[in-house]
Amino acid sequence: MTFKIPRNMGFSVTGRIAGIMLLDIVATMISFFLGLWFRADFAFENIRDVHLDGYLSAIGPWCAITILVYICFRLYSSIWAFVSTSEVFRITGAYVVLAVIGVVLFGFDGTVMPRSSMVVGFLFSYVSCVAIRFSYRLWRTALRKISHAAHASGVKNVMLIGAGDAGRALALEFVNSDYVKDRLACVIDDNPAKLNKRLCGVPIVGNRNQIPEMVRQYKISKIIFAIPSCPAKFRKKILDICATTGCEVQMLPGIFQMVNGEVSVSKLRNVDPQDLLGRDPIQVNLEEITGYISGKVVLVTGGGGSIGSELCRQIAAAKPQKLVIFDIYENNAYDIQMELLRDFPELDLEVLIGSVRNTNRVDYLMRTYRPELVFHAAAHKHVPLMEDSPNEAIKNNVFGTYKMAKAAAKYGVKRFVLISTDKAVNPTNIMGASKRLCEMVVQMMNRESDTEFVAVRFGNVLGSNGSVIPLFKRQIAQGGPVTVTHPDIIRYFMTIPEAVSLVLQAGYYAKGGEIFVLDMGEPVKIDTMARNMIRLSGYEPDVDIKIVYTGLRPGEKLYEELLMKEEGMQETANKLIYIGEPIEMDDEKFRRQLVRLEQACKEESPDIKDIVAEICPTYKRLTKV
């Protein structure tokens, strides 16, 4: 049997209001007649003719007055499916006014009707007014429960975590919405005062420690995390508990949903790896960023990539005089161009295609646009691919950076910021070694020019092109297996907007020659992240979705370091940005080594890694994987 909950019952809005008014009139008439019946000891023959005549003479005008007062208190503007305590307060206010009018007009002196029958009729009328407005909601709720029971096989039992304002809003939608087919079975809240109470009729059954037990007891299939103000540290702990249950987990995007009044089931999202980092989003001083970028000509190389495109977004928001994007990949460049033109219509934007390896193209770029700030994000970054094409890593990363840096010095760029990586610290792969050579290039160039050359070093960014998180998501969506290189491998993670904000602020702090190191928080075990992503998607690792260990790839380390020992550590005003002091090096010798390295690249030398190891003493090639 299928139950269909009716919506407008085929009536227009005017027709429905007229129908409600008619119900109110009938209810008022019946209520005061019941008052007479009550006064006559529930015997119609005991009602005196004088009282019946008084009732008949007064009930018409009284019904008209009642309807007018109802209109004044907007009792006909509510949506029946969502009536709540606010309607009860309005009804109470209306009846306070009606009581005053009744005393003034009819005196309650017993000449029209006995005072006791008038009081009883007044109370019955109040109750009937409330009952009429809640009856439709109760009827819909009953039909929904019957419908859920009839289709129980397709309905998921849902656990709600959080009995605050956001939780209440979601619970109300579960109760009222025709579109929510799942059943809210129980609520979890850490506040002991709420235990064994009910939220919109749903029992509050325990705290976070009882989540696994209640999942079994109530046969829960889905968990909704509805505490948008919860600090990241505690959110991670709760999500870690949820991950042990095997349930699908969803959550509200953030506290701003509460401020905007956007709490609803449609706003729920799946748990992101960012939720499992266990820290609050990193904050930066936006005034500092805006101050040194506003009104400047800014160049972003590799502006179509994951980091480069976010750099462009945040730079555009800071209102530069002109933003120039330079990228060799036309599709990526086109995507960010269209986005910026849509979101920042006043932005003076230039998008150019070309390679940082092309000396003439780079010279034309710098000569034509004369940027004051350069953010150099163009690079090959995929570790295993670069191991197989080491000459390309050196050509693009090292000599692309060198050519950009020399052009920046030639054309008077004020500040040049290199985007580096934690893989440059004691590198074990050619990609990391190439980025370490890039850091050495900008430190050398800083010593011989007026341009302020700096590097910013950070770890993995969540969701960047080629990173592990999008790979895990695709593998889970396909039913597995999920591939992890090693059960003990760990990495530092940060969101793309966080990393870029810190890059921009580090650029503000730059005086020249620094290597800025971003505090990435605690490292994350990749195997643990993969298993939590599987569990929070509603599957059991190694049961529903297999985890396969593929072995460390060529040049891959079990862990990454952010700072070389000899660099030291210096704090900045932002406690999440540190400065590594420049390492002493022989610039003339390094320049000669670069000439030899460039020649070896052009000749596609098979010994390129050995040559890099001579130039970069910290590069230790892994012989076993």
C-alpha positions in Angstrom: 0.0 0.0 0.0 1.3 3.5 -0.9 0.3 6.5 1.1 0.5 9.9 -0.6 0.6 12.9 1.7 -1.6 15.6 0.0 -0.3 19.1 -0.5 -2.9 21.7 -1.4 -5.9 19.3 -1.5 -6.9 20.9 -4.8 -7.9 24.2 -3.1 -6.6 27.7 -3.8 -5.0 29.8 -1.1 -8.1 31.9 -0.7 -10.3 28.8 -0.6 -8.1 27.2 2.2 -8.3 30.4 4.3 -12.1 30.6 3.9 -12.3 26.9 4.9 -10.2 27.6 8.0 -12.4 30.6 8.9 -15.5 28.4 8.5 -13.9 25.8 10.9 -13.1 28.6 13.4 -16.7 29.9 13.3 -18.2 26.4 13.7 -15.7 25.7 16.5 -16.6 28.9 18.3 -20.3 28.2 18.0 -19.9 24.7 19.3 -17.6 25.7 22.1 -20.0 28.2 23.7 -22.9 25.9 23.2 -20.9 23.2 25.0 -20.5 25.8 27.7 -24.2 26.0 28.1 -24.5 22.2 28.1 -21.8 22.0 30.7 -23.7 24.5 32.9 -26.9 22.4 32.5 -25.1 19.3 33.9 -24.8 17.8 30.4 -28.6 17.7 29.9 -30.0 19.7 27.0 -33.5 19.9 28.6 -32.0 21.8 31.5 -30.8 24.7 29.3 -33.1 27.6 30.1 -34.8 29.4 27.2 -33.4 32.8 28.3 -29.9 31.5 28.2 -30.4 29.8 24.8 -31.9 33.1 23.4 -28.9 35.0 24.8 -26.5 32.5 23.1 -28.3 32.8 19.8 -28.3 36.6 19.9 -24.7 37.0 20.9 -22.9 34.1 19.0 -23.1 35.8 15.6 -21.4 39.1 16.5 -19.0 37.2 18.7 -17.9 34.9 15.8 -17.3 38.0 13.7 -15.2 39.7 16.4 -13.3 36.4 16.8 -12.4 36.2 13.1 -11.3 39.9 13.0 -9.0 39.3 16.0 -7.6 36.2 14.4 -6.8 38.2 11.3 -5.1 40.9 13.4 -2.9 38.2 15.0 -2.1 36.7 11.6 -3.6 33.3 12.5 -4.4 32.7 8.8 -0.9 33.4 7.5 0.8 30.3 8.9 1.8 27.2 6.9 -0.2 24.4 8.4 2.5 21.8 7.9 5.0 23.8 10.0 2.9 25.3 12.9 4.8 25.4 16.2 5.0 27.2 19.5 5.0 30.6 17.8 1.4 30.0 16.6 0.4 29.0 20.2 1.8 32.3 21.5 -0.1 34.2 18.8 -3.4 32.4 19.7 -2.8 33.1 23.4 -2.4 36.8 22.6 -5.5 36.8 20.5 -7.5 35.3 23.4 -6.2 37.8 25.8 -7.6 40.5 23.5 -10.9 38.6 23.1 -11.2 38.3 26.9 -11.0 42.1 27.2 -13.5 42.6 24.4 -15.8 40.0 25.9 -15.8 41.8 29.3 -16.4 45.2 27.7 -19.2 44.1 25.3 -21.0 41.4 27.3 -20.0 42.3 30.8 -19.8 38.7 31.9 -22.6 39.6 34.3 -24.8 36.6 33.5 -27.5 38.6 31.6 -26.6 37.0 28.2 -25.3 33.6 29.4 -24.3 32.2 32.7 -20.8 33.3 33.6 -19.6 29.7 34.1 -20.8 28.7 30.7 -19.1 31.7 29.1 -15.8 30.8 30.8 -16.1 27.2 29.8 -17.0 28.2 26.2 -14.1 30.6 26.1 -11.6 27.8 27.1 -13.2 25.3 24.6 -12.8 27.9 21.9 -9.1 28.5 22.7 -8.4 24.7 22.7 -10.3 24.2 19.4 -8.4 27.1 17.8 -5.1 25.4 18.7 -6.3 21.9 17.8 -7.5 23.0 14.3 -4.1 24.5 13.5 -2.1 21.5 14.8 -4.4 18.8 13.4 -3.1 19.0 9.8 0.5 18.7 11.0 -0.4 15.7 13.2 -2.3 14.1 10.4 0.7 14.5 8.0 3.0 13.1 10.6 0.8 10.1 11.1 0.6 9.4 7.4 4.4 9.7 7.1 4.9 7.2 9.9 2.5 4.8 8.2 4.2 5.4 4.8 7.7 4.7 6.4 6.3 1.6 8.0 4.9 0.4 4.7 8.3 0.9 3.0 10.5 0.0 5.9 12.8 -2.0 3.7 14.0 1.0 1.9 14.2 3.4 4.8 17.5 4.1 6.6 17.7 4.6 10.3 19.5 7.9 11.1 21.5 8.9 14.2 21.8 12.7 14.8 24.8 14.0 16.7 24.0 17.3 18.4 20.8 18.4 20.1 21.4 22.1 19.7 19.8 24.6 17.3 21.3 22.9 14.1 20.2 19.5 15.3 16.7 20.7 16.1 16.4 22.3 12.7 17.4 19.0 11.0 15.1 17.0 13.3 12.2 19.2 12.4 12.9 18.6 8.7 12.9 14.9 9.3 9.5 15.2 11.0 7.9 17.6 8.5 9.4 17.1 5.1 7.8 14.9 2.5 11.2 14.6 0.7 13.1 13.1 3.6 12.5 9.4 3.4 14.9 8.2 6.1 13.8 7.8 9.7 15.5 9.8 12.5 15.9 7.1 15.1 18.0 8.6 17.9 20.0 11.6 19.0 23.4 11.8 20.6 24.5 14.8 22.8 27.3 15.2 25.3 25.2 17.4 27.6 24.0 15.1 30.5 21.0 17.4 31.1 19.6 16.3 27.8 19.9 12.6 28.3 16.6 10.6 28.1 14.8 13.7 26.9 13.4 14.1 23.3 14.2 16.3 20.4 11.1 16.7 18.2 9.9 13.4 19.6 13.2 11.6 18.9 14.9 10.2 22.0 18.3 11.6 23.1 20.0 8.3 24.1 23.6 9.1 25.1 26.9 10.8 24.6 29.7 10.3 22.0 31.1 7.3 23.9 27.8 5.5 23.4 27.7 6.0 19.6 28.8 2.4 18.7 26.3 0.9 21.2 23.4 3.0 20.0 24.2 2.3 16.3 23.8 -1.4 17.1 20.7 -0.9 19.3 18.8 1.3 16.8 20.2 -0.4 13.7 21.6 2.8 12.4 22.7 3.1 8.7 23.6 6.8 8.6 25.0 9.3 11.1 24.6 13.1 10.7 27.0 15.3 12.5 25.1 18.5 13.3 27.4 20.6 15.6 28.7 23.3 13.2 30.4 25.2 16.1 32.4 22.2 17.3 36.1 22.8 17.5 38.1 20.8 14.9 40.0 18.8 17.6 36.8 17.5 19.2 35.1 17.1 15.8 37.9 14.7 14.7 37.5 12.7 17.9 33.8 12.2 17.3 34.3 11.4 13.6 36.9 8.8 14.6 34.3 7.1 16.8 31.8 7.3 13.9 34.3 5.7 11.6 34.4 2.6 13.8 30.6 2.0 13.2 30.7 1.4 9.5 27.9 3.9 9.0 27.7 6.5 6.3 28.5 9.9 7.9 27.3 13.3 6.7 27.6 16.8 8.3 26.7 20.4 8.0 29.3 22.5 6.1 30.0 25.0 8.8 28.8 27.5 11.4 27.8 30.0 8.7 24.9 27.8 7.9 23.4 28.5 11.3 24.0 32.3 10.8 22.3 32.2 7.4 19.5 30.0 8.5 20.4 27.4 5.9 20.3 24.3 8.1 18.5 21.6 6.2 19.0 18.0 5.0 19.8 19.3 1.5 22.8 21.2 2.9 24.4 18.1 4.3 27.7 17.0 2.8 29.9 13.9 3.1 32.8 14.0 5.5 36.0 15.4 3.9 39.5 14.5 4.8 39.9 18.1 6.1 37.4 17.1 8.9 39.9 14.4 10.0 42.9 16.7 10.3 42.0 17.6 13.9 42.7 21.3 13.7 40.8 24.5 13.1 41.2 26.3 9.7 44.3 28.4 9.6 43.7 32.2 9.8 45.8 34.9 8.2 45.9 38.7 8.4 43.9 39.6 5.3 44.8 43.3 5.7 48.5 42.6 5.3 47.8 40.5 2.2 45.6 43.1 0.7 48.0 45.9 1.6 51.0 44.7 -0.3 49.1 43.3 -3.4 46.5 46.0 -3.9 47.4 48.3 -6.8 50.3 46.1 -7.9 50.9 44.3 -11.2 51.1 40.6 -10.2 52.3 37.6 -12.2 51.5 34.0 -11.4 53.3 31.3 -13.3 51.6 28.0 -13.4 48.4 29.9 -12.7 46.1 27.2 -14.0 47.3 24.5 -11.5 45.9 23.6 -8.1 48.0 26.0 -6.1 48.4 28.6 -8.9 44.7 28.9 -9.6 44.0 29.5 -5.8 46.8 32.0 -5.8 45.0 33.8 -8.6 41.6 33.8 -6.8 43.0 35.2 -3.6 45.2 37.8 -5.4 42.2 38.9 -7.5 40.2 39.4 -4.3 43.0 41.8 -3.1 42.4 44.1 -6.0 45.7 44.2 -7.9 46.3 46.8 -10.6 46.7 43.9 -13.1 46.9 40.1 -12.7 48.9 38.2 -15.3 48.5 34.4 -15.5 51.2 32.4 -17.3 50.7 28.7 -18.0 51.6 26.2 -20.6 48.4 24.2 -20.2 45.7 26.0 -22.2 42.7 24.2 -20.7 43.7 25.0 -17.1 44.4 28.6 -18.0 41.1 28.9 -19.8 39.2 27.5 -16.8 40.7 30.0 -14.3 40.3 32.8 -16.8 36.5 32.2 -17.1 36.1 31.9 -13.4 37.9 35.1 -12.6 36.1 37.1 -15.3 32.8 35.8 -13.8 33.7 36.4 -10.1 35.8 39.6 -10.5 34.4 41.5 -13.5 36.4 44.6 -12.6 39.7 42.7 -12.6 42.3 43.7 -15.2 43.3 40.2 -16.3 45.8 38.9 -18.8 46.2 35.2 -19.5 49.1 34.1 -21.6 50.2 30.7 -22.8 53.9 29.7 -22.7 56.6 27.8 -20.9 59.0 29.1 -18.2 61.7 27.1 -20.1 61.4 29.5 -23.1 63.9 32.3 -22.5 62.5 34.6 -25.2 58.9 34.1 -24.1 59.8 34.8 -20.5 61.8 37.9 -21.5 58.8 39.2 -23.5 56.4 38.5 -20.6 58.5 40.5 -18.1 59.4 43.3 -20.5 55.8 43.8 -21.6 53.9 43.6 -18.3 56.7 44.7 -15.8 55.2 42.8 -12.8 56.1 44.1 -9.4 55.3 40.7 -7.7 55.9 37.3 -9.1 54.5 34.0 -7.6 56.3 31.2 -9.3 54.2 28.1 -9.1 55.0 26.5 -12.4 56.6 23.1 -11.8 56.6 19.4 -12.5 55.6 17.9 -9.1 54.6 14.2 -9.6 57.3 12.2 -7.9 57.1 8.8 -9.7 56.8 10.4 -13.1 59.8 12.6 -12.6 61.8 9.6 -11.5 61.3 8.2 -15.0 61.9 11.6 -16.7 64.6 13.3 -14.5 65.9 15.5 -17.3 62.4 17.1 -17.7 62.2 17.7 -13.9 65.5 19.6 -14.1 64.7 21.5 -17.3 61.3 22.7 -16.0 61.8 23.1 -12.3 65.4 24.3 -12.0 66.0 26.1 -15.3 62.4 27.4 -15.6 63.0 28.9 -12.1 66.4 30.2 -13.1 65.2 31.9 -16.2 62.2 33.4 -14.4 64.5 34.7 -11.6 67.0 36.2 -14.0 64.2 38.0 -15.9 62.7 39.2 -12.7 66.1 40.7 -11.6 66.6 42.2 -15.1 63.2 44.0 -15.2 63.1 45.2 -11.6 60.6 42.9 -10.0 60.2 43.9 -6.4 59.5 40.5 -4.9 59.8 36.9 -6.3 58.1 34.1 -4.3 59.0 30.5 -5.2 56.5 27.8 -4.3 58.6 25.0 -2.9 57.9 21.7 -1.1 58.8 19.6 2.0 60.2 17.1 -0.5 63.1 19.5 -0.9 64.3 18.7 2.6 66.9 15.8 2.4 65.4 14.7 -0.9 65.3 11.1 -1.9 63.7 11.7 -5.3 64.6 13.9 -8.3 61.5 16.1 -8.0 62.5 17.0 -4.4 66.1 17.5 -5.4 65.0 19.8 -8.3 63.0 21.9 -5.9 66.0 22.1 -3.5 68.1 23.4 -6.4 65.3 25.9 -7.0 65.6 27.2 -3.5 69.4 27.5 -4.0 68.8 29.5 -7.2 66.5 32.0 -5.5 68.9 32.4 -2.5 71.8 33.0 -5.0 69.8 35.5 -7.0 68.8 37.3 -3.9 72.4 38.0 -3.1 73.2 39.5 -6.5 70.1 41.7 -7.3 67.8 44.2 -5.7 64.8 41.9 -6.2 63.7 40.2 -3.0 63.8 36.4 -3.7 62.2 34.0 -1.2 60.8 30.5 -1.1 57.8 29.1 0.7 57.9 25.4 1.6 54.9 23.3 2.6 53.6 19.8 2.4 50.8 18.1 0.6 47.6 20.0 -0.1 44.2 18.3 0.1 42.5 17.9 -3.2 45.3 19.1 -5.4 45.8 17.6 -8.9 47.5 14.3 -8.6 47.2 14.1 -4.8 46.2 11.0 -2.9 42.8 12.2 -1.7 41.0 12.5 -5.0 42.5 9.2 -5.9 41.0 7.6 -2.8 37.6 9.2 -3.5 37.5 7.8 -7.0 38.6 4.3 -5.8 35.9 4.2 -3.1 33.3 5.4 -5.6 34.4 2.5 -7.9 34.1 0.0 -5.1 37.9 -0.4 -4.6 40.5 -1.5 -4.1 42.0 1.5 -2.4 45.8 1.6 -3.0 48.2 2.7 -0.3 51.9 2.5 -0.9 52.9 1.5 2.6 51.0 0.9 5.9 53.3 3.3 7.8 53.7 6.2 5.4 52.8 9.6 6.8 52.3 13.0 5.3 51.7 16.6 6.3 48.4 18.0 4.9 46.8 21.4 4.4 43.9 22.7 2.4 44.7 24.6 -0.8 43.1 27.9 0.4 45.1 27.6 3.7 48.4 27.0 1.9 47.9 29.8 -0.5 46.9 32.3 2.2 50.0 31.5 4.1 52.1 31.8 0.9 50.7 35.3 0.4 51.3 36.3 4.0 54.8 34.9 3.8 55.3 37.1 0.8 54.4 40.1 2.9 57.0 39.2 5.5 59.7 38.7 2.9 62.9 40.7 3.1 64.9 38.6 0.7 66.7 35.2 0.9 64.4 33.5 3.4 62.9 30.0 3.1 59.5 30.3 4.7 58.3 27.0 6.3 54.6 26.6 6.9 53.4 24.8 10.1 51.4 21.9 8.7 50.2 20.7 12.0 50.5 17.0 13.0 51.4 14.5 10.2 48.7 12.2 9.1 49.1 8.4 8.5 47.9 7.8 5.0 46.6 4.3 5.8 44.5 5.6 8.7 43.1 8.4 6.4 42.2 5.8 3.7 40.5 3.5 6.2 38.5 6.4 7.8 37.4 7.7 4.3 36.1 4.2 3.6 34.3 3.9 6.9 32.8 7.3 6.7 31.5 6.4 3.2 29.5 3.6 4.8 31.8 0.7 4.0 34.1 -1.6 6.0 37.8 -1.6 5.1 39.1 -5.0 3.8 35.5 -6.3 3.9 33.5 -4.1 1.5 36.4 -2.3 0.0 39.9 -3.8 0.0 43.1 -1.9 0.9 46.0 -3.0 -1.2 49.6 -2.0 -0.3 51.6 -1.4 -3.5 55.0 -0.6 -2.0 56.9 2.6 -1.9 57.4 4.1 -5.3 60.8 5.1 -6.7 62.1 8.0 -4.6 59.3 8.0 -2.1 60.0 8.4 1.6 57.9 7.1 4.5 57.8 10.6 6.0 58.6 14.1 4.9 60.6 16.8 6.7 59.9 20.5 6.6 63.2 22.0 7.7 66.8 21.1 7.1 68.9 20.8 10.3 71.4 23.5 9.3 68.7 26.1 8.5 67.5 26.8 12.1 64.1 28.2 12.9 62.9 31.8 13.3 59.3 32.8 14.2 57.2 35.4 12.3 54.2 37.4 13.6 52.1 34.6 12.3 52.9 31.6 14.6 52.3 29.2 11.7 55.0 30.7 9.4 58.7 30.2 10.3 61.9 31.3 8.6 64.8 29.1 7.8 68.0 31.0 7.6 69.9 30.9 4.3 72.5 28.1 4.0 76.0 29.2 3.2 77.0 28.3 -0.4 79.6 29.2 -3.0 77.6 31.2 -5.6 80.3 31.1 -8.2 80.7 27.3 -7.9 77.0 26.8 -8.0 76.7 28.9 -11.2 79.3 26.8 -12.9 77.5 23.6 -11.7 74.3 25.0 -13.2 76.0 25.4 -16.6 77.2 21.8 -16.5 73.7 20.6 -15.4 71.9 22.5 -18.2 74.2 21.0 -20.8 73.6 17.5 -19.4 69.9 18.0 -19.6 70.0 19.2 -23.2 72.0 16.1 -24.1 69.5 13.8 -22.2 72.4 12.5 -20.1 71.6 9.2 -18.3 73.8 10.5 -15.4 71.6 13.4 -14.5 70.8 12.1 -11.1 74.4 11.7 -10.2 75.2 15.2 -11.3 72.3 16.5 -9.2 73.7 14.6 -6.2 77.0 16.3 -6.6 75.4 19.8 -6.6 72.9 19.0 -3.9 74.7 17.1 -1.1 71.5 16.4 0.8 70.0 14.4 -2.1 70.2 10.8 -1.1 68.9 8.5 -3.8 66.9 5.5 -2.6 68.4 2.3 -3.9 65.5 0.1 -2.6 61.8 0.6 -2.5 
